[in-house]
Amino acid sequence: MEGRGLLDRSGWGNEKTMYKTIPGTYRSGVVQLAEPPPDLPESPVLVTFLKNEGGQTNAPALDPAQIAELRGKLAAWEADWNAPGMEAYDKP
């Protein structure tokens, strides 16, 4: 990568390449990614530090009681959701 700036994106943005965001955790000087990066021999990265609001970094957004409550509310829509013809709404 010698001779290229950190944000040099030449060759990026075409149909075959795109930016990839991977969550992770910084701890004791090491960034641990939640999933492996794309198959690249080398790539520049930007690391953004997010404010930790005191909760667990990888905590689920909902606790089990909230999940059960949400499932109960959504169950009322199941018949409509699975009705014939609704697949038309699956198309982008």
mmCIF file as gemmi writes it, N, C-alpha and C atoms, coordinates in Angstrom:
data_model
loop_
_atom_site.group_PDB
_atom_site.id
_atom_site.type_symbol
_atom_site.label_atom_id
_atom_site.label_alt_id
_atom_site.label_comp_id
_atom_site.label_asym_id
_atom_site.label_entity_id
_atom_site.label_seq_id
_atom_site.pdbx_PDB_ins_code
_atom_site.Cartn_x
_atom_site.Cartn_y
_atom_site.Cartn_z
_atom_site.occupancy
_atom_site.B_iso_or_equiv
_atom_site.pdbx_formal_charge
_atom_site.auth_seq_id
_atom_site.auth_asym_id
_atom_site.pdbx_PDB_model_num
ATOM 1 N N . MET Axp A 1 ? 0.81 -1.19 0 1 0 ? 1 A 1
ATOM 2 C CA . MET Axp A 1 ? 0 0 0 1 0 ? 1 A 1
ATOM 3 C C . MET Axp A 1 ? 0.85 1.248 0 1 0 ? 1 A 1
ATOM 4 N N . GLU Axp A 2 ? 2.101 1.106 -0.168 1 0 ? 2 A 1
ATOM 5 C CA . GLU Axp A 2 ? 2.995 2.247 -0.159 1 0 ? 2 A 1
ATOM 6 C C . GLU Axp A 2 ? 2.592 3.22 -1.255 1 0 ? 2 A 1
ATOM 7 N N . GLY Axp A 3 ? 2.596 4.524 -0.909 1 0 ? 3 A 1
ATOM 8 C CA . GLY Axp A 3 ? 2.264 5.547 -1.89 1 0 ? 3 A 1
ATOM 9 C C . GLY Axp A 3 ? 0.786 5.869 -1.959 1 0 ? 3 A 1
ATOM 10 N N . ARG Axp A 4 ? -0.042 5.158 -1.214 1 0 ? 4 A 1
ATOM 11 C CA . ARG Axp A 4 ? -1.475 5.435 -1.22 1 0 ? 4 A 1
ATOM 12 C C . ARG Axp A 4 ? -1.877 5.989 0.13 1 0 ? 4 A 1
ATOM 13 N N . GLY Axp A 5 ? -2.731 6.984 0.12 1 0 ? 5 A 1
ATOM 14 C CA . GLY Axp A 5 ? -3.221 7.562 1.368 1 0 ? 5 A 1
ATOM 15 C C . GLY Axp A 5 ? -4.187 6.621 2.055 1 0 ? 5 A 1
ATOM 16 N N . LEU Axp A 6 ? -4.417 6.84 3.336 1 0 ? 6 A 1
ATOM 17 C CA . LEU Axp A 6 ? -5.299 5.988 4.12 1 0 ? 6 A 1
ATOM 18 C C . LEU Axp A 6 ? -6.69 5.901 3.519 1 0 ? 6 A 1
ATOM 19 N N . LEU Axp A 7 ? -7.192 7.011 2.999 1 0 ? 7 A 1
ATOM 20 C CA . LEU Axp A 7 ? -8.545 7.006 2.471 1 0 ? 7 A 1
ATOM 21 C C . LEU Axp A 7 ? -8.602 6.922 0.95 1 0 ? 7 A 1
ATOM 22 N N . ASP Axp A 8 ? -7.521 6.547 0.323 1 0 ? 8 A 1
ATOM 23 C CA . ASP Axp A 8 ? -7.512 6.367 -1.13 1 0 ? 8 A 1
ATOM 24 C C . ASP Axp A 8 ? -8.442 5.217 -1.48 1 0 ? 8 A 1
ATOM 25 N N . ARG Axp A 9 ? -9.476 5.508 -2.241 1 0 ? 9 A 1
ATOM 26 C CA . ARG Axp A 9 ? -10.478 4.489 -2.557 1 0 ? 9 A 1
ATOM 27 C C . ARG Axp A 9 ? -10.411 4.072 -4.022 1 0 ? 9 A 1
ATOM 28 N N . SER Axp A 10 ? -9.288 4.269 -4.672 1 0 ? 10 A 1
ATOM 29 C CA . SER Axp A 10 ? -9.208 3.891 -6.082 1 0 ? 10 A 1
ATOM 30 C C . SER Axp A 10 ? -9.509 2.411 -6.223 1 0 ? 10 A 1
ATOM 31 N N . GLY Axp A 11 ? -10.398 2.093 -7.122 1 0 ? 11 A 1
ATOM 32 C CA . GLY Axp A 11 ? -10.791 0.705 -7.315 1 0 ? 11 A 1
ATOM 33 C C . GLY Axp A 11 ? -11.964 0.288 -6.436 1 0 ? 11 A 1
ATOM 34 N N . TRP Axp A 12 ? -12.365 1.136 -5.503 1 0 ? 12 A 1
ATOM 35 C CA . TRP Axp A 12 ? -13.5 0.811 -4.638 1 0 ? 12 A 1
ATOM 36 C C . TRP Axp A 12 ? -14.76 1.433 -5.218 1 0 ? 12 A 1
ATOM 37 N N . GLY Axp A 13 ? -15.899 0.921 -4.792 1 0 ? 13 A 1
ATOM 38 C CA . GLY Axp A 13 ? -17.167 1.507 -5.188 1 0 ? 13 A 1
ATOM 39 C C . GLY Axp A 13 ? -17.71 0.959 -6.49 1 0 ? 13 A 1
ATOM 40 N N . ASN Axp A 14 ? -17.003 0.03 -7.101 1 0 ? 14 A 1
ATOM 41 C CA . ASN Axp A 14 ? -17.565 -0.556 -8.309 1 0 ? 14 A 1
ATOM 42 C C . ASN Axp A 14 ? -18.489 -1.7 -7.904 1 0 ? 14 A 1
ATOM 43 N N . GLU Axp A 15 ? -19.034 -2.418 -8.861 1 0 ? 15 A 1
ATOM 44 C CA . GLU Axp A 15 ? -20.009 -3.464 -8.567 1 0 ? 15 A 1
ATOM 45 C C . GLU Axp A 15 ? -19.425 -4.64 -7.789 1 0 ? 15 A 1
ATOM 46 N N . LYS Axp A 16 ? -18.131 -4.849 -7.842 1 0 ? 16 A 1
ATOM 47 C CA . LYS Axp A 16 ? -17.521 -6.009 -7.211 1 0 ? 16 A 1
ATOM 48 C C . LYS Axp A 16 ? -17.025 -5.728 -5.799 1 0 ? 16 A 1
ATOM 49 N N . THR Axp A 17 ? -16.893 -4.462 -5.412 1 0 ? 17 A 1
ATOM 50 C CA . THR Axp A 17 ? -16.394 -4.134 -4.086 1 0 ? 17 A 1
ATOM 51 C C . THR Axp A 17 ? -17.329 -3.17 -3.395 1 0 ? 17 A 1
ATOM 52 N N . MET Axp A 18 ? -17.323 -3.22 -2.065 1 0 ? 18 A 1
ATOM 53 C CA . MET Axp A 18 ? -18.107 -2.267 -1.297 1 0 ? 18 A 1
ATOM 54 C C . MET Axp A 18 ? -17.517 -2.188 0.102 1 0 ? 18 A 1
ATOM 55 N N . TYR Axp A 19 ? -17.916 -1.173 0.829 1 0 ? 19 A 1
ATOM 56 C CA . TYR Axp A 19 ? -17.452 -1.029 2.191 1 0 ? 19 A 1
ATOM 57 C C . TYR Axp A 19 ? -18.135 -2.071 3.059 1 0 ? 19 A 1
ATOM 58 N N . LYS Axp A 20 ? -17.478 -2.488 4.089 1 0 ? 20 A 1
ATOM 59 C CA . LYS Axp A 20 ? -18.023 -3.494 4.996 1 0 ? 20 A 1
ATOM 60 C C . LYS Axp A 20 ? -17.84 -2.992 6.418 1 0 ? 20 A 1
ATOM 61 N N . THR Axp A 21 ? -18.92 -2.93 7.172 1 0 ? 21 A 1
ATOM 62 C CA . THR Axp A 21 ? -18.86 -2.553 8.58 1 0 ? 21 A 1
ATOM 63 C C . THR Axp A 21 ? -18.997 -3.814 9.409 1 0 ? 21 A 1
ATOM 64 N N . ILE Axp A 22 ? -18.071 -4.001 10.332 1 0 ? 22 A 1
ATOM 65 C CA . ILE Axp A 22 ? -18.087 -5.175 11.2 1 0 ? 22 A 1
ATOM 66 C C . ILE Axp A 22 ? -18.022 -4.679 12.638 1 0 ? 22 A 1
ATOM 67 N N . PRO Axp A 23 ? -19.005 -5.043 13.46 1 0 ? 23 A 1
ATOM 68 C CA . PRO Axp A 23 ? -18.942 -4.614 14.859 1 0 ? 23 A 1
ATOM 69 C C . PRO Axp A 23 ? -17.828 -5.346 15.595 1 0 ? 23 A 1
ATOM 70 N N . GLY Axp A 24 ? -17.4 -4.777 16.671 1 0 ? 24 A 1
ATOM 71 C CA . GLY Axp A 24 ? -16.352 -5.403 17.46 1 0 ? 24 A 1
ATOM 72 C C . GLY Axp A 24 ? -16.243 -4.742 18.81 1 0 ? 24 A 1
ATOM 73 N N . THR Axp A 25 ? -15.255 -5.161 19.57 1 0 ? 25 A 1
ATOM 74 C CA . THR Axp A 25 ? -15.019 -4.635 20.908 1 0 ? 25 A 1
ATOM 75 C C . THR Axp A 25 ? -13.545 -4.318 21.067 1 0 ? 25 A 1
ATOM 76 N N . TYR Axp A 26 ? -13.263 -3.151 21.631 1 0 ? 26 A 1
ATOM 77 C CA . TYR Axp A 26 ? -11.884 -2.771 21.948 1 0 ? 26 A 1
ATOM 78 C C . TYR Axp A 26 ? -11.663 -3.053 23.422 1 0 ? 26 A 1
ATOM 79 N N . ARG Axp A 27 ? -10.629 -3.834 23.704 1 0 ? 27 A 1
ATOM 80 C CA . ARG Axp A 27 ? -10.314 -4.173 25.085 1 0 ? 27 A 1
ATOM 81 C C . ARG Axp A 27 ? -8.818 -4.378 25.221 1 0 ? 27 A 1
ATOM 82 N N . SER Axp A 28 ? -8.2 -3.667 26.136 1 0 ? 28 A 1
ATOM 83 C CA . SER Axp A 28 ? -6.765 -3.822 26.44 1 0 ? 28 A 1
ATOM 84 C C . SER Axp A 28 ? -5.886 -3.663 25.205 1 0 ? 28 A 1
ATOM 85 N N . GLY Axp A 29 ? -6.184 -2.669 24.369 1 0 ? 29 A 1
ATOM 86 C CA . GLY Axp A 29 ? -5.35 -2.388 23.217 1 0 ? 29 A 1
ATOM 87 C C . GLY Axp A 29 ? -5.593 -3.248 21.998 1 0 ? 29 A 1
ATOM 88 N N . VAL Axp A 30 ? -6.629 -4.095 22.031 1 0 ? 30 A 1
ATOM 89 C CA . VAL Axp A 30 ? -6.908 -4.995 20.909 1 0 ? 30 A 1
ATOM 90 C C . VAL Axp A 30 ? -8.355 -4.824 20.464 1 0 ? 30 A 1
ATOM 91 N N . VAL Axp A 31 ? -8.582 -4.752 19.153 1 0 ? 31 A 1
ATOM 92 C CA . VAL Axp A 31 ? -9.934 -4.721 18.603 1 0 ? 31 A 1
ATOM 93 C C . VAL Axp A 31 ? -10.288 -6.141 18.186 1 0 ? 31 A 1
ATOM 94 N N . GLN Axp A 32 ? -11.349 -6.684 18.786 1 0 ? 32 A 1
ATOM 95 C CA . GLN Axp A 32 ? -11.813 -8.029 18.439 1 0 ? 32 A 1
ATOM 96 C C . GLN Axp A 32 ? -13.078 -7.89 17.604 1 0 ? 32 A 1
ATOM 97 N N . LEU Axp A 33 ? -13.053 -8.393 16.369 1 0 ? 33 A 1
ATOM 98 C CA . LEU Axp A 33 ? -14.189 -8.283 15.46 1 0 ? 33 A 1
ATOM 99 C C . LEU Axp A 33 ? -15.205 -9.382 15.752 1 0 ? 33 A 1
ATOM 100 N N . ALA Axp A 34 ? -16.488 -9.075 15.564 1 0 ? 34 A 1
ATOM 101 C CA . ALA Axp A 34 ? -17.556 -10.029 15.815 1 0 ? 34 A 1
ATOM 102 C C . ALA Axp A 34 ? -17.664 -11.087 14.721 1 0 ? 34 A 1
ATOM 103 N N . GLU Axp A 35 ? -17.086 -10.819 13.558 1 0 ? 35 A 1
ATOM 104 C CA . GLU Axp A 35 ? -17.093 -11.778 12.451 1 0 ? 35 A 1
ATOM 105 C C . GLU Axp A 35 ? -15.837 -11.553 11.631 1 0 ? 35 A 1
ATOM 106 N N . PRO Axp A 36 ? -15.431 -12.548 10.865 1 0 ? 36 A 1
ATOM 107 C CA . PRO Axp A 36 ? -14.224 -12.356 10.056 1 0 ? 36 A 1
ATOM 108 C C . PRO Axp A 36 ? -14.457 -11.313 8.957 1 0 ? 36 A 1
ATOM 109 N N . PRO Axp A 37 ? -13.431 -10.542 8.618 1 0 ? 37 A 1
ATOM 110 C CA . PRO Axp A 37 ? -13.58 -9.581 7.524 1 0 ? 37 A 1
ATOM 111 C C . PRO Axp A 37 ? -13.652 -10.311 6.178 1 0 ? 37 A 1
ATOM 112 N N . PRO Axp A 38 ? -14.039 -9.581 5.117 1 0 ? 38 A 1
ATOM 113 C CA . PRO Axp A 38 ? -14.054 -10.203 3.792 1 0 ? 38 A 1
ATOM 114 C C . PRO Axp A 38 ? -12.671 -10.752 3.458 1 0 ? 38 A 1
ATOM 115 N N . ASP Axp A 39 ? -12.633 -11.679 2.55 1 0 ? 39 A 1
ATOM 116 C CA . ASP Axp A 39 ? -11.377 -12.312 2.164 1 0 ? 39 A 1
ATOM 117 C C . ASP Axp A 39 ? -10.5 -11.307 1.425 1 0 ? 39 A 1
ATOM 118 N N . LEU Axp A 40 ? -9.694 -10.582 2.19 1 0 ? 40 A 1
ATOM 119 C CA . LEU Axp A 40 ? -8.8 -9.566 1.644 1 0 ? 40 A 1
ATOM 120 C C . LEU Axp A 40 ? -7.385 -9.825 2.136 1 0 ? 40 A 1
ATOM 121 N N . PRO Axp A 41 ? -6.385 -9.672 1.279 1 0 ? 41 A 1
ATOM 122 C CA . PRO Axp A 41 ? -5.02 -9.835 1.755 1 0 ? 41 A 1
ATOM 123 C C . PRO Axp A 41 ? -4.601 -8.688 2.683 1 0 ? 41 A 1
ATOM 124 N N . GLU Axp A 42 ? -5.131 -7.49 2.413 1 0 ? 42 A 1
ATOM 125 C CA . GLU Axp A 42 ? -4.796 -6.312 3.201 1 0 ? 42 A 1
ATOM 126 C C . GLU Axp A 42 ? -5.823 -5.238 2.892 1 0 ? 42 A 1
ATOM 127 N N . SER Axp A 43 ? -6.145 -4.42 3.892 1 0 ? 43 A 1
ATOM 128 C CA . SER Axp A 43 ? -7.112 -3.361 3.66 1 0 ? 43 A 1
ATOM 129 C C . SER Axp A 43 ? -6.955 -2.279 4.717 1 0 ? 43 A 1
ATOM 130 N N . PRO Axp A 44 ? -7.085 -1.008 4.321 1 0 ? 44 A 1
ATOM 131 C CA . PRO Axp A 44 ? -7.092 0.048 5.335 1 0 ? 44 A 1
ATOM 132 C C . PRO Axp A 44 ? -8.394 -0.047 6.119 1 0 ? 44 A 1
ATOM 133 N N . VAL Axp A 45 ? -8.382 0.405 7.358 1 0 ? 45 A 1
ATOM 134 C CA . VAL Axp A 45 ? -9.584 0.402 8.187 1 0 ? 45 A 1
ATOM 135 C C . VAL Axp A 45 ? -9.715 1.731 8.916 1 0 ? 45 A 1
ATOM 136 N N . LEU Axp A 46 ? -10.912 2.056 9.317 1 0 ? 46 A 1
ATOM 137 C CA . LEU Axp A 46 ? -11.2 3.176 10.199 1 0 ? 46 A 1
ATOM 138 C C . LEU Axp A 46 ? -11.891 2.581 11.414 1 0 ? 46 A 1
ATOM 139 N N . VAL Axp A 47 ? -11.428 2.912 12.596 1 0 ? 47 A 1
ATOM 140 C CA . VAL Axp A 47 ? -12.041 2.409 13.82 1 0 ? 47 A 1
ATOM 141 C C . VAL Axp A 47 ? -12.741 3.572 14.5 1 0 ? 47 A 1
ATOM 142 N N . THR Axp A 48 ? -14.022 3.423 14.784 1 0 ? 48 A 1
ATOM 143 C CA . THR Axp A 48 ? -14.814 4.444 15.469 1 0 ? 48 A 1
ATOM 144 C C . THR Axp A 48 ? -15.162 3.922 16.841 1 0 ? 48 A 1
ATOM 145 N N . PHE Axp A 49 ? -14.842 4.685 17.874 1 0 ? 49 A 1
ATOM 146 C CA . PHE Axp A 49 ? -15.146 4.273 19.236 1 0 ? 49 A 1
ATOM 147 C C . PHE Axp A 49 ? -16.525 4.805 19.619 1 0 ? 49 A 1
ATOM 148 N N . LEU Axp A 50 ? -17.408 3.905 20.018 1 0 ? 50 A 1
ATOM 149 C CA . LEU Axp A 50 ? -18.76 4.258 20.411 1 0 ? 50 A 1
ATOM 150 C C . LEU Axp A 50 ? -18.84 4.366 21.929 1 0 ? 50 A 1
ATOM 151 N N . LYS Axp A 51 ? -19.667 5.263 22.391 1 0 ? 51 A 1
ATOM 152 C CA . LYS Axp A 51 ? -19.823 5.439 23.832 1 0 ? 51 A 1
ATOM 153 C C . LYS Axp A 51 ? -20.537 4.218 24.414 1 0 ? 51 A 1
ATOM 154 N N . ASN Axp A 52 ? -19.948 3.619 25.434 1 0 ? 52 A 1
ATOM 155 C CA . ASN Axp A 52 ? -20.561 2.482 26.111 1 0 ? 52 A 1
ATOM 156 C C . ASN Axp A 52 ? -21.398 3.041 27.257 1 0 ? 52 A 1
ATOM 157 N N . GLU Axp A 53 ? -22.675 2.804 27.217 1 0 ? 53 A 1
ATOM 158 C CA . GLU Axp A 53 ? -23.588 3.36 28.21 1 0 ? 53 A 1
ATOM 159 C C . GLU Axp A 53 ? -23.62 2.536 29.495 1 0 ? 53 A 1
ATOM 160 N N . GLY Axp A 54 ? -22.571 1.779 29.78 1 0 ? 54 A 1
ATOM 161 C CA . GLY Axp A 54 ? -22.501 1.024 31.018 1 0 ? 54 A 1
ATOM 162 C C . GLY Axp A 54 ? -23.06 -0.379 30.913 1 0 ? 54 A 1
ATOM 163 N N . GLY Axp A 55 ? -23.708 -0.699 29.816 1 0 ? 55 A 1
ATOM 164 C CA . GLY Axp A 55 ? -24.25 -2.05 29.632 1 0 ? 55 A 1
ATOM 165 C C . GLY Axp A 55 ? -23.224 -2.947 28.982 1 0 ? 55 A 1
ATOM 166 N N . GLN Axp A 56 ? -23.58 -4.182 28.807 1 0 ? 56 A 1
ATOM 167 C CA . GLN Axp A 56 ? -22.682 -5.107 28.129 1 0 ? 56 A 1
ATOM 168 C C . GLN Axp A 56 ? -22.568 -4.7 26.671 1 0 ? 56 A 1
ATOM 169 N N . THR Axp A 57 ? -21.38 -4.832 26.114 1 0 ? 57 A 1
ATOM 170 C CA . THR Axp A 57 ? -21.15 -4.447 24.73 1 0 ? 57 A 1
ATOM 171 C C . THR Axp A 57 ? -21.963 -5.29 23.761 1 0 ? 57 A 1
ATOM 172 N N . ASN Axp A 58 ? -22.064 -6.576 24.002 1 0 ? 58 A 1
ATOM 173 C CA . ASN Axp A 58 ? -22.77 -7.481 23.087 1 0 ? 58 A 1
ATOM 174 C C . ASN Axp A 58 ? -24.119 -7.918 23.639 1 0 ? 58 A 1
ATOM 175 N N . ALA Axp A 59 ? -24.695 -7.13 24.542 1 0 ? 59 A 1
ATOM 176 C CA . ALA Axp A 59 ? -25.975 -7.483 25.14 1 0 ? 59 A 1
ATOM 177 C C . ALA Axp A 59 ? -27.081 -7.421 24.086 1 0 ? 59 A 1
ATOM 178 N N . PRO Axp A 60 ? -28.072 -8.326 24.169 1 0 ? 60 A 1
ATOM 179 C CA . PRO Axp A 60 ? -29.196 -8.262 23.235 1 0 ? 60 A 1
ATOM 180 C C . PRO Axp A 60 ? -30.013 -6.993 23.459 1 0 ? 60 A 1
ATOM 181 N N . ALA Axp A 61 ? -30.677 -6.54 22.415 1 0 ? 61 A 1
ATOM 182 C CA . ALA Axp A 61 ? -31.471 -5.32 22.509 1 0 ? 61 A 1
ATOM 183 C C . ALA Axp A 61 ? -32.699 -5.501 23.402 1 0 ? 61 A 1
ATOM 184 N N . LEU Axp A 62 ? -33.223 -6.711 23.474 1 0 ? 62 A 1
ATOM 185 C CA . LEU Axp A 62 ? -34.405 -7.003 24.286 1 0 ? 62 A 1
ATOM 186 C C . LEU Axp A 62 ? -34.091 -8.124 25.265 1 0 ? 62 A 1
ATOM 187 N N . ASP Axp A 63 ? -34.689 -8.049 26.45 1 0 ? 63 A 1
ATOM 188 C CA . ASP Axp A 63 ? -34.514 -9.156 27.396 1 0 ? 63 A 1
ATOM 189 C C . ASP Axp A 63 ? -35.597 -10.201 27.112 1 0 ? 63 A 1
ATOM 190 N N . PRO Axp A 64 ? -35.511 -11.405 27.684 1 0 ? 64 A 1
ATOM 191 C CA . PRO Axp A 64 ? -36.482 -12.47 27.377 1 0 ? 64 A 1
ATOM 192 C C . PRO Axp A 64 ? -37.94 -12.076 27.614 1 0 ? 64 A 1
ATOM 193 N N . ALA Axp A 65 ? -38.224 -11.3 28.661 1 0 ? 65 A 1
ATOM 194 C CA . ALA Axp A 65 ? -39.607 -10.883 28.919 1 0 ? 65 A 1
ATOM 195 C C . ALA Axp A 65 ? -40.11 -9.953 27.808 1 0 ? 65 A 1
ATOM 196 N N . GLN Axp A 66 ? -39.251 -9.052 27.345 1 0 ? 66 A 1
ATOM 197 C CA . GLN Axp A 66 ? -39.639 -8.138 26.266 1 0 ? 66 A 1
ATOM 198 C C . GLN Axp A 66 ? -39.85 -8.906 24.962 1 0 ? 66 A 1
ATOM 199 N N . ILE Axp A 67 ? -39.019 -9.911 24.724 1 0 ? 67 A 1
ATOM 200 C CA . ILE Axp A 67 ? -39.167 -10.739 23.517 1 0 ? 67 A 1
ATOM 201 C C . ILE Axp A 67 ? -40.503 -11.469 23.546 1 0 ? 67 A 1
ATOM 202 N N . ALA Axp A 68 ? -40.85 -12.065 24.698 1 0 ? 68 A 1
ATOM 203 C CA . ALA Axp A 68 ? -42.12 -12.783 24.823 1 0 ? 68 A 1
ATOM 204 C C . ALA Axp A 68 ? -43.302 -11.84 24.603 1 0 ? 68 A 1
ATOM 205 N N . GLU Axp A 69 ? -43.224 -10.64 25.168 1 0 ? 69 A 1
ATOM 206 C CA . GLU Axp A 69 ? -44.302 -9.666 24.997 1 0 ? 69 A 1
ATOM 207 C C . GLU Axp A 69 ? -44.454 -9.264 23.532 1 0 ? 69 A 1
ATOM 208 N N . LEU Axp A 70 ? -43.334 -9.021 22.855 1 0 ? 70 A 1
ATOM 209 C CA . LEU Axp A 70 ? -43.376 -8.639 21.445 1 0 ? 70 A 1
ATOM 210 C C . LEU Axp A 70 ? -43.924 -9.773 20.584 1 0 ? 70 A 1
ATOM 211 N N . ARG Axp A 71 ? -43.506 -11.007 20.855 1 0 ? 71 A 1
ATOM 212 C CA . ARG Axp A 71 ? -44.045 -12.153 20.091 1 0 ? 71 A 1
ATOM 213 C C . ARG Axp A 71 ? -45.551 -12.26 20.268 1 0 ? 71 A 1
ATOM 214 N N . GLY Axp A 72 ? -46.042 -12.033 21.492 1 0 ? 72 A 1
ATOM 215 C CA . GLY Axp A 72 ? -47.479 -12.078 21.742 1 0 ? 72 A 1
ATOM 216 C C . GLY Axp A 72 ? -48.225 -11.031 20.934 1 0 ? 72 A 1
ATOM 217 N N . LYS Axp A 73 ? -47.678 -9.835 20.865 1 0 ? 73 A 1
ATOM 218 C CA . LYS Axp A 73 ? -48.308 -8.757 20.093 1 0 ? 73 A 1
ATOM 219 C C . LYS Axp A 73 ? -48.299 -9.054 18.603 1 0 ? 73 A 1
ATOM 220 N N . LEU Axp A 74 ? -47.199 -9.605 18.106 1 0 ? 74 A 1
ATOM 221 C CA . LEU Axp A 74 ? -47.083 -9.883 16.675 1 0 ? 74 A 1
ATOM 222 C C . LEU Axp A 74 ? -47.902 -11.108 16.248 1 0 ? 74 A 1
ATOM 223 N N . ALA Axp A 75 ? -48.212 -11.988 17.185 1 0 ? 75 A 1
ATOM 224 C CA . ALA Axp A 75 ? -48.983 -13.197 16.859 1 0 ? 75 A 1
ATOM 225 C C . ALA Axp A 75 ? -50.342 -12.838 16.271 1 0 ? 75 A 1
ATOM 226 N N . ALA Axp A 76 ? -50.901 -11.713 16.68 1 0 ? 76 A 1
ATOM 227 C CA . ALA Axp A 76 ? -52.202 -11.288 16.152 1 0 ? 76 A 1
ATOM 228 C C . ALA Axp A 76 ? -52.144 -11.007 14.65 1 0 ? 76 A 1
ATOM 229 N N . TRP Axp A 77 ? -50.996 -10.718 14.134 1 0 ? 77 A 1
ATOM 230 C CA . TRP Axp A 77 ? -50.845 -10.4 12.711 1 0 ? 77 A 1
ATOM 231 C C . TRP Axp A 77 ? -50.473 -11.615 11.873 1 0 ? 77 A 1
ATOM 232 N N . GLU Axp A 78 ? -50.218 -12.746 12.495 1 0 ? 78 A 1
ATOM 233 C CA . GLU Axp A 78 ? -49.686 -13.906 11.771 1 0 ? 78 A 1
ATOM 234 C C . GLU Axp A 78 ? -50.582 -14.342 10.619 1 0 ? 78 A 1
ATOM 235 N N . ALA Axp A 79 ? -51.9 -14.411 10.837 1 0 ? 79 A 1
ATOM 236 C CA . ALA Axp A 79 ? -52.806 -14.859 9.771 1 0 ? 79 A 1
ATOM 237 C C . ALA Axp A 79 ? -52.744 -13.922 8.57 1 0 ? 79 A 1
ATOM 238 N N . ASP Axp A 80 ? -52.739 -12.611 8.835 1 0 ? 80 A 1
ATOM 239 C CA . ASP Axp A 80 ? -52.653 -11.646 7.729 1 0 ? 80 A 1
ATOM 240 C C . ASP Axp A 80 ? -51.296 -11.733 7.042 1 0 ? 80 A 1
ATOM 241 N N . TRP Axp A 81 ? -50.24 -11.86 7.82 1 0 ? 81 A 1
ATOM 242 C CA . TRP Axp A 81 ? -48.88 -11.916 7.288 1 0 ? 81 A 1
ATOM 243 C C . TRP Axp A 81 ? -48.698 -13.095 6.333 1 0 ? 81 A 1
ATOM 244 N N . ASN Axp A 82 ? -49.297 -14.233 6.676 1 0 ? 82 A 1
ATOM 245 C CA . ASN Axp A 82 ? -49.134 -15.457 5.886 1 0 ? 82 A 1
ATOM 246 C C . ASN Axp A 82 ? -50.275 -15.688 4.9 1 0 ? 82 A 1
ATOM 247 N N . ALA Axp A 83 ? -51.173 -14.721 4.733 1 0 ? 83 A 1
ATOM 248 C CA . ALA Axp A 83 ? -52.307 -14.863 3.82 1 0 ? 83 A 1
ATOM 249 C C . ALA Axp A 83 ? -51.825 -14.957 2.376 1 0 ? 83 A 1
ATOM 250 N N . PRO Axp A 84 ? -52.577 -15.69 1.533 1 0 ? 84 A 1
ATOM 251 C CA . PRO Axp A 84 ? -52.219 -15.767 0.108 1 0 ? 84 A 1
ATOM 252 C C . PRO Axp A 84 ? -52.148 -14.372 -0.509 1 0 ? 84 A 1
ATOM 253 N N . GLY Axp A 85 ? -51.143 -14.157 -1.321 1 0 ? 85 A 1
ATOM 254 C CA . GLY Axp A 85 ? -50.955 -12.882 -2.004 1 0 ? 85 A 1
ATOM 255 C C . GLY Axp A 85 ? -50 -11.931 -1.285 1 0 ? 85 A 1
ATOM 256 N N . MET Axp A 86 ? -49.717 -12.19 -0.033 1 0 ? 86 A 1
ATOM 257 C CA . MET Axp A 86 ? -48.825 -11.288 0.717 1 0 ? 86 A 1
ATOM 258 C C . MET Axp A 86 ? -47.379 -11.359 0.24 1 0 ? 86 A 1
ATOM 259 N N . GLU Axp A 87 ? -47.011 -12.416 -0.468 1 0 ? 87 A 1
ATOM 260 C CA . GLU Axp A 87 ? -45.635 -12.523 -0.962 1 0 ? 87 A 1
ATOM 261 C C . GLU Axp A 87 ? -45.292 -11.386 -1.938 1 0 ? 87 A 1
ATOM 262 N N . ALA Axp A 88 ? -46.321 -10.73 -2.479 1 0 ? 88 A 1
ATOM 263 C CA . ALA Axp A 88 ? -46.087 -9.599 -3.376 1 0 ? 88 A 1
ATOM 264 C C . ALA Axp A 88 ? -45.339 -8.481 -2.645 1 0 ? 88 A 1
ATOM 265 N N . TYR Axp A 89 ? -45.514 -8.395 -1.345 1 0 ? 89 A 1
ATOM 266 C CA . TYR Axp A 89 ? -44.843 -7.352 -0.561 1 0 ? 89 A 1
ATOM 267 C C . TYR Axp A 89 ? -43.401 -7.703 -0.207 1 0 ? 89 A 1
ATOM 268 N N . ASP Axp A 90 ? -42.972 -8.923 -0.516 1 0 ? 90 A 1
ATOM 269 C CA . ASP Axp A 90 ? -41.598 -9.34 -0.247 1 0 ? 90 A 1
ATOM 270 C C . ASP Axp A 90 ? -40.616 -8.807 -1.279 1 0 ? 90 A 1
ATOM 271 N N . LYS Axp A 91 ? -41.114 -8.365 -2.417 1 0 ? 91 A 1
ATOM 272 C CA . LYS Axp A 91 ? -40.246 -7.897 -3.49 1 0 ? 91 A 1
ATOM 273 C C . LYS Axp A 91 ? -39.779 -6.482 -3.201 1 0 ? 91 A 1
ATOM 274 N N . PRO Axp A 92 ? -38.459 -6.201 -3.435 1 0 ? 92 A 1
ATOM 275 C CA . PRO Axp A 92 ? -37.945 -4.837 -3.189 1 0 ? 92 A 1
ATOM 276 C C . PRO Axp A 92 ? -38.49 -3.836 -4.162 1 0 ? 92 A 1
